[in-house]
């Protein structure tokens, strides 16, 4: 492949309104060099890791893979990369969630890439020389397995073949995820990439075997994956649950599909609640974290707008196994993420209370900010509002 073709492909990737996290192990490492060597990589690459050792991979995924070079392992890597991409901010320091909202509103999407390979080594291998590639977005999973002709190439040549193959499919994924919006300057770059792809050769031969499959997810399947913990959150960018003032003051709403005291929301309940925000053009995030210290990990640096009733539960040791010290430790950790809580007055056990009426540990007091009653007071609960609306 000529340098000009390579540059055209990478320029198209950098021009597409998508960003990615890449986890690569056992091959295809040249892809990272190609991506980084062409100007504009900061528009594309949120993070790239090469978890090469066994322990590095186990720590990355939080589990021991059944088989390190397998299709399932590549899928797990891509899923982990996708969730990581959701959480990361862009280089312009917008603040993660402001960027994510703007990204989705403009058609920009995040992509997780996983690659695992078993290529030629210093010692002969009993098994096949092969690699597995997977890419993941919110609604699409792509997986490809390639078995190389054993003994046909050197390790360096297999590395190049796997790198070209990965680059080609990253380009394809970026073009697919860019169908919602194409700016003028991006149009030409993507058109060029499409032309290059038509003549693109990943240098596979007729004796190499490639097997590909693709799965698409509808909204129900996405929400089921969220409830089960497979993905960390889903954004509905329509521009009550606790409000979230995200990085750089970008306001949106957050609803947890999982509750600390109640069963998880059903799919129909989630959709009904989302529809309220769609009607008024407000962005809402559906997460699977019922606890605010976990929300703080997902949304660091954010200001959560909550009621005094929620605040009372937040500092109640009951929700920390009855352990006051554990409660304090966890919420100090929450504070260290840069999150704050704006607290509005609410009825607590039939009595209207504001932040000043609550017993907040001294170590945590500067994490809470009172909303003056004259600026906000709503005695009715969100549950009662939904009842009145028939939701």
C-alpha positions as a Markdown table, in Angstrom:
| # | Residue | x | y | z |
|---|---|---|---|---|
| 1 | Unk | 0.0 | 0.0 | 0.0 |
| 2 | Unk | 1.5 | 3.4 | -1.0 |
| 3 | Unk | 2.2 | 6.1 | 1.5 |
| 4 | Unk | -0.4 | 8.3 | -0.2 |
| 5 | Unk | -3.2 | 5.7 | 0.2 |
| 6 | Unk | -2.2 | 5.2 | 3.8 |
| 7 | Unk | -2.3 | 8.9 | 4.5 |
| 8 | Unk | -5.7 | 9.3 | 2.8 |
| 9 | Unk | -7.2 | 6.6 | 5.0 |
| 10 | Unk | -5.8 | 8.0 | 8.2 |
| 11 | Unk | -6.9 | 11.5 | 7.2 |
| 12 | Unk | -10.4 | 10.3 | 6.7 |
| 13 | Unk | -10.4 | 8.6 | 10.1 |
| 14 | Unk | -9.2 | 11.9 | 11.7 |
| 15 | Unk | -11.8 | 13.9 | 9.8 |
| 16 | Unk | -14.7 | 11.6 | 10.7 |
| 17 | Unk | -16.9 | 12.8 | 13.6 |
| 18 | Unk | -16.0 | 9.9 | 15.8 |
| 19 | Unk | -13.4 | 9.1 | 18.5 |
| 20 | Unk | -12.1 | 5.8 | 19.7 |
| 21 | Unk | -10.3 | 3.8 | 22.4 |
| 22 | Unk | -8.1 | 1.0 | 21.0 |
| 23 | Unk | -7.0 | -2.1 | 23.0 |
| 24 | Unk | -4.5 | -4.1 | 21.0 |
| 25 | Unk | -2.5 | -7.2 | 22.0 |
| 26 | Unk | -0.5 | -9.8 | 20.1 |
| 27 | Unk | -0.2 | -7.9 | 16.8 |
| 28 | Unk | -1.3 | -4.9 | 14.7 |
| 29 | Unk | 0.8 | -2.5 | 16.7 |
| 30 | Unk | 1.9 | -0.6 | 13.5 |
| 31 | Unk | -1.7 | 0.7 | 13.3 |
| 32 | Unk | -1.1 | 2.9 | 16.2 |
| 33 | Unk | 2.0 | 4.4 | 14.6 |
| 34 | Unk | 0.1 | 5.1 | 11.4 |
| 35 | Unk | -2.7 | 6.8 | 13.3 |
| 36 | Unk | -0.4 | 8.9 | 15.4 |
| 37 | Unk | 2.0 | 9.9 | 12.6 |
| 38 | Unk | -0.7 | 11.7 | 10.5 |
| 39 | Unk | -1.7 | 15.1 | 12.0 |
| 40 | Unk | -5.1 | 15.2 | 13.6 |
| 41 | Unk | -4.8 | 12.1 | 15.9 |
| 42 | Unk | -6.0 | 14.0 | 18.9 |
| 43 | Unk | -9.4 | 14.3 | 17.0 |
| 44 | Unk | -9.6 | 10.5 | 16.9 |
| 45 | Unk | -7.6 | 8.6 | 19.5 |
| 46 | Unk | -9.0 | 9.0 | 23.0 |
| 47 | Unk | -6.7 | 6.3 | 24.4 |
| 48 | Unk | -4.7 | 3.4 | 23.0 |
| 49 | Unk | -3.3 | 0.6 | 25.2 |
| 50 | Unk | -1.2 | -2.5 | 24.5 |
| 51 | Unk | -2.0 | -4.9 | 27.4 |
| 52 | Unk | 0.6 | -7.4 | 26.4 |
| 53 | Unk | 1.2 | -9.4 | 29.6 |
| 54 | Unk | -1.3 | -11.8 | 31.1 |
| 55 | Unk | -1.7 | -9.7 | 34.2 |
| 56 | Unk | -2.1 | -6.5 | 32.3 |
| 57 | Unk | -5.0 | -8.0 | 30.3 |
| 58 | Unk | -6.6 | -9.5 | 33.4 |
| 59 | Unk | -6.5 | -6.1 | 35.2 |
| 60 | Unk | -7.8 | -4.3 | 32.1 |
| 61 | Unk | -10.9 | -6.6 | 31.8 |
| 62 | Unk | -11.3 | -7.3 | 35.5 |
| 63 | Unk | -11.4 | -11.1 | 34.8 |
| 64 | Unk | -9.4 | -14.0 | 33.5 |
| 65 | Unk | -10.2 | -14.7 | 29.8 |
| 66 | Unk | -11.1 | -18.2 | 29.0 |
| 67 | Unk | -8.8 | -18.0 | 26.0 |
| 68 | Unk | -6.6 | -15.0 | 25.3 |
| 69 | Unk | -6.6 | -15.3 | 21.5 |
| 70 | Unk | -10.3 | -15.8 | 20.6 |
| 71 | Unk | -13.3 | -14.1 | 19.1 |
| 72 | Unk | -14.9 | -13.7 | 22.5 |
| 73 | Unk | -11.8 | -12.1 | 24.0 |
| 74 | Unk | -11.7 | -9.6 | 21.1 |
| 75 | Unk | -15.4 | -8.8 | 21.8 |
| 76 | Unk | -14.7 | -8.3 | 25.5 |
| 77 | Unk | -11.7 | -6.0 | 24.7 |
| 78 | Unk | -13.9 | -3.9 | 22.3 |
| 79 | Unk | -16.7 | -3.6 | 24.8 |
| 80 | Unk | -14.2 | -2.5 | 27.5 |
| 81 | Unk | -12.7 | 0.0 | 25.1 |
| 82 | Unk | -16.2 | 1.3 | 24.2 |
| 83 | Unk | -17.2 | 1.9 | 27.8 |
| 84 | Unk | -13.8 | 3.6 | 28.4 |
| 85 | Unk | -14.5 | 5.8 | 25.3 |
| 86 | Unk | -17.8 | 6.8 | 26.8 |
| 87 | Unk | -16.1 | 8.0 | 29.9 |
| 88 | Unk | -13.2 | 10.0 | 28.4 |
| 89 | Unk | -13.2 | 13.6 | 27.5 |
| 90 | Unk | -12.0 | 15.0 | 24.3 |
| 91 | Unk | -8.7 | 17.0 | 24.1 |
| 92 | Unk | -10.5 | 20.4 | 24.0 |
| 93 | Unk | -11.3 | 20.1 | 27.7 |
| 94 | Unk | -15.0 | 20.5 | 27.2 |
| 95 | Unk | -15.6 | 18.2 | 30.2 |
| 96 | Unk | -16.6 | 14.7 | 29.3 |
| 97 | Unk | -20.3 | 15.0 | 29.3 |
| 98 | Unk | -20.6 | 18.3 | 27.5 |
| 99 | Unk | -18.5 | 16.7 | 24.8 |
| 100 | Unk | -20.6 | 13.6 | 24.7 |
| 101 | Unk | -23.8 | 15.5 | 24.4 |
| 102 | Unk | -22.4 | 17.7 | 21.6 |
| 103 | Unk | -20.9 | 14.6 | 20.0 |
| 104 | Unk | -24.2 | 12.8 | 19.8 |
| 105 | Unk | -26.2 | 15.9 | 18.8 |
| 106 | Unk | -23.9 | 16.4 | 15.9 |
| 107 | Unk | -23.8 | 12.7 | 15.0 |
| 108 | Unk | -20.4 | 12.1 | 16.6 |
| 109 | Unk | -20.1 | 8.7 | 18.2 |
| 110 | Unk | -17.5 | 6.8 | 20.2 |
| 111 | Unk | -16.0 | 3.5 | 19.1 |
| 112 | Unk | -14.3 | 0.7 | 21.0 |
| 113 | Unk | -11.7 | -1.4 | 19.2 |
| 114 | Unk | -10.3 | -4.7 | 20.5 |
| 115 | Unk | -7.6 | -6.8 | 18.8 |
| 116 | Unk | -5.9 | -10.0 | 19.9 |
| 117 | Unk | -3.5 | -12.1 | 17.9 |
| 118 | Unk | -1.2 | -15.1 | 17.9 |
| 119 | Unk | 1.4 | -14.5 | 15.3 |
| 120 | Unk | 4.7 | -16.0 | 14.3 |
| 121 | Unk | 7.1 | -16.0 | 17.3 |
| 122 | Unk | 10.7 | -17.0 | 18.1 |
| 123 | Unk | 9.5 | -20.6 | 18.6 |
| 124 | Unk | 7.3 | -22.6 | 16.2 |
| 125 | Unk | 3.6 | -22.7 | 17.2 |
| 126 | Unk | 1.5 | -25.8 | 17.3 |
| 127 | Unk | -1.7 | -23.9 | 16.6 |
| 128 | Unk | -2.8 | -21.6 | 13.8 |
| 129 | Unk | -1.3 | -18.1 | 13.2 |
| 130 | Unk | -4.5 | -16.0 | 13.7 |
| 131 | Unk | -6.0 | -12.8 | 14.9 |
| 132 | Unk | -9.4 | -11.6 | 16.0 |
| 133 | Unk | -10.7 | -8.0 | 15.6 |
| 134 | Unk | -13.8 | -6.5 | 17.1 |
| 135 | Unk | -15.3 | -3.0 | 17.0 |
| 136 | Unk | -18.2 | -1.8 | 19.2 |
| 137 | Unk | -20.5 | 1.2 | 19.1 |
| 138 | Unk | -23.7 | 1.7 | 21.0 |
| 139 | Unk | -25.8 | -0.2 | 18.4 |
| 140 | Unk | -23.3 | -2.3 | 16.5 |
| 141 | Unk | -20.8 | -5.1 | 17.1 |
| 142 | Unk | -18.5 | -6.2 | 14.4 |
| 143 | Unk | -16.1 | -9.2 | 14.7 |
| 144 | Unk | -13.6 | -10.7 | 12.3 |
| 145 | Unk | -11.3 | -13.7 | 12.6 |
| 146 | Unk | -8.4 | -14.2 | 10.2 |
| 147 | Unk | -6.4 | -17.4 | 10.0 |
| 148 | Unk | -3.1 | -16.9 | 8.3 |
| 149 | Unk | -1.3 | -19.4 | 6.1 |
| 150 | Unk | 1.2 | -20.8 | 8.5 |
| 151 | Unk | 4.9 | -20.5 | 7.4 |
| 152 | Unk | 4.1 | -18.1 | 4.6 |
| 153 | Unk | 5.3 | -15.0 | 6.3 |
| 154 | Unk | 7.8 | -13.7 | 8.9 |
| 155 | Unk | 6.6 | -12.2 | 12.1 |
| 156 | Unk | 7.3 | -8.7 | 10.7 |
| 157 | Unk | 5.2 | -9.6 | 7.6 |
| 158 | Unk | 2.3 | -11.0 | 9.7 |
| 159 | Unk | 2.5 | -7.8 | 11.9 |
| 160 | Unk | 2.1 | -5.7 | 8.8 |
| 161 | Unk | -0.8 | -7.8 | 7.5 |
| 162 | Unk | -2.7 | -7.6 | 10.8 |
| 163 | Unk | -2.0 | -3.9 | 11.1 |
| 164 | Unk | -3.3 | -3.2 | 7.6 |
| 165 | Unk | -6.4 | -5.3 | 8.3 |
| 166 | Unk | -7.1 | -3.4 | 11.5 |
| 167 | Unk | -6.6 | 0.0 | 9.9 |
| 168 | Unk | -9.0 | -0.9 | 7.1 |
| 169 | Unk | -11.7 | -1.9 | 9.5 |
| 170 | Unk | -11.3 | 1.0 | 11.8 |
| 171 | Unk | -11.7 | 3.2 | 8.7 |
| 172 | Unk | -14.9 | 1.3 | 7.8 |
| 173 | Unk | -16.2 | 1.7 | 11.3 |
| 174 | Unk | -15.6 | 5.4 | 11.3 |
| 175 | Unk | -17.3 | 5.9 | 8.0 |
| 176 | Unk | -20.3 | 3.8 | 9.2 |
| 177 | Unk | -20.6 | 5.9 | 12.4 |
| 178 | Unk | -20.3 | 9.1 | 10.5 |
| 179 | Unk | -23.4 | 8.7 | 8.4 |
| 180 | Unk | -25.4 | 11.2 | 10.5 |
| 181 | Unk | -23.4 | 14.2 | 9.7 |
| 182 | Unk | -20.6 | 15.1 | 7.3 |
| 183 | Unk | -19.2 | 18.6 | 7.3 |
| 184 | Unk | -17.8 | 19.9 | 4.0 |
| 185 | Unk | -14.2 | 19.3 | 4.7 |
| 186 | Unk | -15.0 | 15.9 | 6.1 |
| 187 | Unk | -17.0 | 15.0 | 3.1 |
| 188 | Unk | -14.0 | 15.1 | 0.8 |
| 189 | Unk | -11.8 | 13.2 | 3.2 |
| 190 | Unk | -14.4 | 10.4 | 3.7 |
| 191 | Unk | -15.1 | 10.3 | -0.1 |
| 192 | Unk | -11.4 | 9.9 | -0.6 |
| 193 | Unk | -11.2 | 7.1 | 1.9 |
| 194 | Unk | -14.1 | 5.3 | 0.2 |
| 195 | Unk | -12.2 | 5.5 | -3.0 |
| 196 | Unk | -9.0 | 4.2 | -1.4 |
| 197 | Unk | -10.9 | 1.4 | 0.3 |
| 198 | Unk | -12.1 | 0.1 | -3.0 |
| 199 | Unk | -8.5 | -0.6 | -4.0 |
| 200 | Unk | -7.3 | -1.2 | -0.5 |
| 201 | Unk | -5.3 | -4.4 | 0.0 |
| 202 | Unk | -4.6 | -5.8 | 3.4 |
| 203 | Unk | -2.2 | -8.2 | 1.8 |
| 204 | Unk | -4.1 | -11.3 | 2.6 |
| 205 | Unk | -3.8 | -14.2 | 0.1 |
| 206 | Unk | -6.2 | -16.7 | -1.2 |
| 207 | Unk | -4.9 | -19.3 | 1.3 |
| 208 | Unk | -5.7 | -17.0 | 4.3 |
| 209 | Unk | -9.1 | -17.5 | 5.8 |
| 210 | Unk | -11.2 | -14.5 | 7.0 |
| 211 | Unk | -14.6 | -14.9 | 8.8 |
| 212 | Unk | -16.7 | -11.9 | 9.6 |
| 213 | Unk | -20.0 | -11.3 | 11.4 |
| 214 | Unk | -21.9 | -8.2 | 12.5 |
| 215 | Unk | -24.7 | -7.7 | 15.0 |
| 216 | Unk | -27.0 | -4.6 | 15.4 |
| 217 | Unk | -28.8 | -3.6 | 18.5 |
| 218 | Unk | -32.1 | -1.9 | 18.8 |
| 219 | Unk | -33.0 | 0.5 | 21.6 |
| 220 | Unk | -34.5 | -2.3 | 23.8 |
| 221 | Unk | -31.3 | -4.4 | 23.4 |
| 222 | Unk | -29.1 | -1.4 | 24.3 |
| 223 | Unk | -31.2 | -0.7 | 27.4 |
| 224 | Unk | -31.1 | -4.4 | 28.4 |
| 225 | Unk | -27.3 | -4.3 | 28.1 |
| 226 | Unk | -27.3 | -1.1 | 30.3 |
| 227 | Unk | -29.5 | -2.6 | 33.0 |
| 228 | Unk | -27.3 | -5.8 | 33.1 |
| 229 | Unk | -24.1 | -3.6 | 33.5 |
| 230 | Unk | -22.7 | -4.5 | 30.1 |
| 231 | Unk | -22.6 | -0.8 | 29.1 |
| 232 | Unk | -22.2 | 2.0 | 31.5 |
| 233 | Unk | -24.7 | 4.6 | 30.2 |
| 234 | Unk | -26.8 | 5.7 | 27.3 |
| 235 | Unk | -27.3 | 9.3 | 26.2 |
| 236 | Unk | -30.6 | 10.7 | 24.8 |
| 237 | Unk | -29.5 | 14.2 | 23.5 |
| 238 | Unk | -32.8 | 16.0 | 23.4 |
| 239 | Unk | -31.5 | 19.5 | 23.4 |
| 240 | Unk | -37.8 | 14.6 | 37.6 |
| 241 | Unk | -34.6 | 12.7 | 38.2 |
| 242 | Unk | -31.5 | 14.2 | 39.8 |
| 243 | Unk | -30.2 | 16.9 | 37.5 |
| 244 | Unk | -26.6 | 16.9 | 36.5 |
| 245 | Unk | -24.6 | 20.0 | 35.6 |
| 246 | Unk | -21.7 | 18.5 | 33.7 |
| 247 | Unk | -18.3 | 19.7 | 32.7 |
| 248 | Unk | -18.1 | 23.4 | 31.8 |
| 249 | Unk | -21.7 | 23.9 | 33.1 |
| 250 | Unk | -23.5 | 21.8 | 30.4 |
| 251 | Unk | -26.8 | 20.8 | 32.0 |
| 252 | Unk | -28.6 | 17.5 | 31.5 |
| 253 | Unk | -30.6 | 15.0 | 33.5 |
| 254 | Unk | -29.6 | 11.6 | 34.8 |
| 255 | Unk | -31.8 | 8.6 | 35.6 |
| 256 | Unk | -30.5 | 5.4 | 37.0 |
| 257 | Unk | -32.2 | 2.3 | 35.6 |
| 258 | Unk | -31.1 | 0.5 | 38.8 |
| 259 | Unk | -32.3 | 1.6 | 42.2 |
| 260 | Unk | -30.8 | 1.0 | 45.6 |
| 261 | Unk | -34.1 | 0.3 | 47.3 |
| 262 | Unk | -36.4 | -0.8 | 44.4 |
| 263 | Unk | -36.4 | -3.2 | 41.5 |
| 264 | Unk | -34.7 | -2.0 | 38.3 |
| 265 | Unk | -36.8 | 0.0 | 35.9 |
| 266 | Unk | -38.5 | -1.9 | 33.1 |
| 267 | Unk | -37.8 | -1.0 | 29.5 |
| 268 | Unk | -41.2 | 0.6 | 29.2 |
| 269 | Unk | -40.6 | 2.7 | 32.4 |
| 270 | Unk | -37.3 | 3.9 | 31.0 |
| 271 | Unk | -38.9 | 4.9 | 27.7 |
| 272 | Unk | -41.8 | 6.7 | 29.4 |
| 273 | Unk | -39.4 | 8.7 | 31.6 |
| 274 | Unk | -37.2 | 9.5 | 28.6 |
| 275 | Unk | -40.2 | 10.7 | 26.7 |
| 276 | Unk | -40.8 | 13.5 | 29.3 |
| 277 | Unk | -37.4 | 15.0 | 28.4 |
| 278 | Unk | -37.8 | 14.5 | 24.7 |
| 279 | Unk | -41.0 | 16.6 | 24.8 |
| 280 | Unk | -39.2 | 19.6 | 26.4 |
| 281 | Unk | -36.0 | 19.1 | 24.5 |
| 282 | Unk | -33.8 | 18.2 | 27.5 |
| 283 | Unk | -30.8 | 15.9 | 27.3 |
| 284 | Unk | -31.0 | 12.9 | 29.6 |
| 285 | Unk | -28.5 | 10.2 | 30.5 |
| 286 | Unk | -29.6 | 6.7 | 31.5 |
| 287 | Unk | -27.0 | 5.1 | 33.8 |
| 288 | Unk | -26.9 | 1.8 | 35.8 |
| 289 | Unk | -25.5 | 3.3 | 38.9 |
| 290 | Unk | -27.9 | 3.8 | 41.9 |
| 291 | Unk | -25.2 | 5.2 | 44.2 |
| 292 | Unk | -23.8 | 8.7 | 43.9 |
| 293 | Unk | -20.2 | 7.7 | 44.6 |
| 294 | Unk | -20.5 | 5.5 | 41.5 |
| 295 | Unk | -22.1 | 8.2 | 39.5 |
| 296 | Unk | -19.2 | 10.5 | 40.6 |
| 297 | Unk | -16.8 | 7.9 | 39.0 |
| 298 | Unk | -18.8 | 8.0 | 35.8 |
| 299 | Unk | -19.2 | 11.8 | 35.8 |
| 300 | Unk | -16.2 | 13.3 | 37.5 |
| 301 | Unk | -16.2 | 17.1 | 38.1 |
| 302 | Unk | -20.0 | 17.3 | 37.8 |
| 303 | Unk | -22.5 | 19.1 | 40.1 |
| 304 | Unk | -25.5 | 17.0 | 41.0 |
| 305 | Unk | -28.7 | 18.8 | 41.7 |
| 306 | Unk | -30.6 | 16.8 | 44.3 |
| 307 | Unk | -33.2 | 17.3 | 47.1 |
| 308 | Unk | -32.7 | 17.3 | 50.8 |
| 309 | Unk | -34.4 | 13.9 | 51.0 |
| 310 | Unk | -31.8 | 12.4 | 48.7 |
| 311 | Unk | -29.0 | 14.2 | 50.6 |
| 312 | Unk | -30.3 | 12.6 | 53.9 |
| 313 | Unk | -30.0 | 9.2 | 52.3 |
| 314 | Unk | -26.6 | 10.0 | 50.8 |
| 315 | Unk | -25.0 | 10.5 | 54.3 |
| 316 | Unk | -27.0 | 7.7 | 56.0 |
| 317 | Unk | -24.7 | 4.9 | 57.1 |
| 318 | Unk | -27.6 | 2.5 | 56.4 |
| 319 | Unk | -26.7 | 2.5 | 52.7 |
| 320 | Unk | -23.0 | 1.6 | 53.6 |
| 321 | Unk | -23.7 | -1.5 | 55.6 |
| 322 | Unk | -24.4 | 0.5 | 58.7 |
| 323 | Unk | -20.7 | 1.6 | 58.8 |
| 324 | Unk | -20.2 | 5.3 | 59.5 |
| 325 | Unk | -16.5 | 5.1 | 58.7 |
| 326 | Unk | -17.2 | 3.4 | 55.4 |
| 327 | Unk | -19.7 | 6.1 | 54.5 |
| 328 | Unk | -17.2 | 8.8 | 55.2 |
| 329 | Unk | -14.4 | 7.1 | 53.3 |
| 330 | Unk | -16.6 | 6.5 | 50.2 |
| 331 | Unk | -18.0 | 10.1 | 50.2 |
| 332 | Unk | -14.5 | 11.6 | 50.7 |
| 333 | Unk | -13.5 | 9.6 | 47.6 |
| 334 | Unk | -16.6 | 11.1 | 45.8 |
| 335 | Unk | -15.4 | 14.5 | 46.9 |
| 336 | Unk | -12.0 | 13.8 | 45.5 |
| 337 | Unk | -13.5 | 13.4 | 42.0 |
| 338 | Unk | -14.3 | 17.1 | 42.0 |
| 339 | Unk | -18.1 | 16.5 | 42.3 |
| 340 | Unk | -20.4 | 18.8 | 44.3 |
| 341 | Unk | -24.1 | 18.6 | 45.2 |
| 342 | Unk | -26.5 | 21.5 | 44.9 |
| 343 | Unk | -29.3 | 20.7 | 47.4 |
| 344 | Unk | -32.9 | 21.9 | 47.2 |
| 345 | Unk | -35.4 | 21.9 | 50.0 |
| 346 | Unk | -37.7 | 18.9 | 50.1 |
| 347 | Unk | -40.2 | 17.2 | 52.4 |
| 348 | Unk | -38.4 | 14.6 | 54.6 |
| 349 | Unk | -40.8 | 12.4 | 56.6 |
| 350 | Unk | -43.6 | 15.0 | 56.2 |
| 351 | Unk | -41.4 | 18.0 | 57.3 |
| 352 | Unk | -39.9 | 20.5 | 54.8 |
| 353 | Unk | -36.1 | 20.5 | 55.2 |
| 354 | Unk | -33.2 | 22.3 | 53.6 |
| 355 | Unk | -29.5 | 21.4 | 53.6 |
| 356 | Unk | -28.9 | 23.4 | 56.9 |
| 357 | Unk | -31.4 | 21.1 | 58.7 |
| 358 | Unk | -29.3 | 18.0 | 57.9 |
| 359 | Unk | -26.4 | 16.6 | 59.9 |
| 360 | Unk | -23.6 | 16.6 | 57.3 |
| 361 | Unk | -20.2 | 15.4 | 58.5 |
| 362 | Unk | -17.7 | 18.2 | 58.7 |
| 363 | Unk | -15.3 | 16.6 | 56.2 |
| 364 | Unk | -18.0 | 16.7 | 53.6 |
| 365 | Unk | -19.7 | 20.0 | 54.2 |
| 366 | Unk | -18.0 | 21.9 | 51.4 |
| 367 | Unk | -19.2 | 19.3 | 48.9 |
| 368 | Unk | -22.8 | 20.4 | 49.5 |
| 369 | Unk | -24.2 | 23.8 | 48.4 |
| 370 | Unk | -27.7 | 24.9 | 49.5 |
| 371 | Unk | -30.2 | 26.2 | 46.9 |
| 372 | Unk | -32.1 | 29.1 | 48.6 |
| 373 | Unk | -35.8 | 28.3 | 49.2 |
| 374 | Unk | -36.8 | 31.6 | 47.5 |
| 375 | Unk | -35.1 | 30.4 | 44.3 |
| 376 | Unk | -36.4 | 26.8 | 44.3 |
| 377 | Unk | -39.1 | 24.9 | 46.2 |
| 378 | Unk | -41.1 | 22.0 | 45.0 |
| 379 | Unk | -42.8 | 19.9 | 47.6 |
| 380 | Unk | -44.3 | 17.4 | 45.2 |
| 381 | Unk | -42.1 | 14.3 | 44.5 |
| 382 | Unk | -41.1 | 13.1 | 41.1 |
| 383 | Unk | -43.1 | 9.9 | 41.8 |
| 384 | Unk | -46.3 | 12.0 | 42.4 |
| 385 | Unk | -45.7 | 14.0 | 39.3 |
| 386 | Unk | -45.5 | 10.8 | 37.2 |
| 387 | Unk | -48.7 | 9.5 | 38.8 |
| 388 | Unk | -50.5 | 12.7 | 37.9 |
| 389 | Unk | -49.3 | 12.4 | 34.3 |
| 390 | Unk | -50.3 | 8.8 | 34.2 |
| 391 | Unk | -46.7 | 7.6 | 33.7 |
